[in-house]
Amino acid sequence: MFPDRPDLLRRLALSGSLALAVCAAALVVPSTTGRAQAATGEAQKIATHFTRIRTMMGEFVQFGPRGEQTGGKFYIERPGKIRFNYEAPAAVQVIADGESVVINNKKLKTWDLYPLSKTPLKLLLDDNIDLSGEKVRKVQQNEDLTTIQLQDKSVFGDSTITMMFDPKSYELRQWTITDAQGKDTTVMIFNVEQGVTFDPSVFAIDYQHISRHGARGHTSGR
């Protein structure tokens, strides 16, 4: 994703899926009821472990729908808060404060504002990730990765989020968001620290400033 391309920036919050070969190599869980339930049960253990991690920070590399690559640092505080600071020469920040997601391109002096509840990021950042019901699209397992694909049609239509975890440590390795057009954005994370204490300003969105300058045609979650 090129941070000076607004159309691609929007896909961070509203699009993406996994185009990496490792996903294709994972074995799809057989459709037999017993084995599928066992796989979902194991996936729920991983998801529950992940949601117990209240804060984390580290570095990321992001791949856009056309193979574009950029990186930077990320910060997460559950529930609902995330921040991406893109490395130079990009002048972009993405912040979710629990209610809204804002994409600020400092170079272009633009703001794109979305309700967090209408994006797949909500599933990643929820207080609890519940894999019961119809949210689970797919669970894949192999020796190296456990892949969980989630969707909530009632909230964000055909978009999905695919999360990949280490099956031994249960640590999150990457996630991919796929939009309704099948365009993928993948975020891989590394050098992760857990249990970090953040100043509230890290996830603060200046709604007054955005109101004065105008968000570009999107409604906030406030």
C-alpha positions, 0 to 999 in steps of 0.5 A: 500500500502506498500511503500517498494513494487515498484509495489504497489507504482506505483498504487498511480499514475496510479491505484485505485477505491473505495472498501469501503462499503459506496460507495456501499451504495450510490444510483445510479442516475436513468438513466432518462435524467432529473434526470441524468442531475440534478445530474450531475448539482449538481456534477458540483457545487461541482466540481467547488467549489473544484477547487476554493480551490487553496491550501490544506494540511492535513493527509491521510490514504491510502488503497491498492488493497489488503487492505494494509494501510499506512498514512502520510501528503499531500499537494496540490496546483492547478493546477497539484501539489501534495505531499505525505510524508509517515510516518515512517517506510516508506521512500517514497515521491510522488511529482507532480510538474504540469508536472510529477509525481515522486515516490522516495523510499529513502530506495531502492534509486529508482525513478519512473517518469511518465507524470502527463498528463497520470495519473488520478491524472491530473483530480483531480489536474486540474485547472478546473474540467469540467464534460461535455462531456464523462468524467463522468462515474457515479454520485451517491448521498445520504445524506452523500456523493456525488460520482463522477467517471471520466475517460478520455480514450484518455489520460489514457485508462481504468483507472478511478478516483472516488472522494467523497465529503460532499454534504453539505460542498462540501469538498473532503473526499476521492478519489480512482483510479482504474487501467485497471486491476480493482485494487484499491487504495483509499486515505482518507483525514482528518484534512484538512487546506485550503488556505495554502501558500507553498514554491515552494520547496515543489513540486520541482522535482530534474530532474538532480538528477533523470537523474544522477541516472536514472528513472526506465523505465518511461518517464517524462512529461517535 
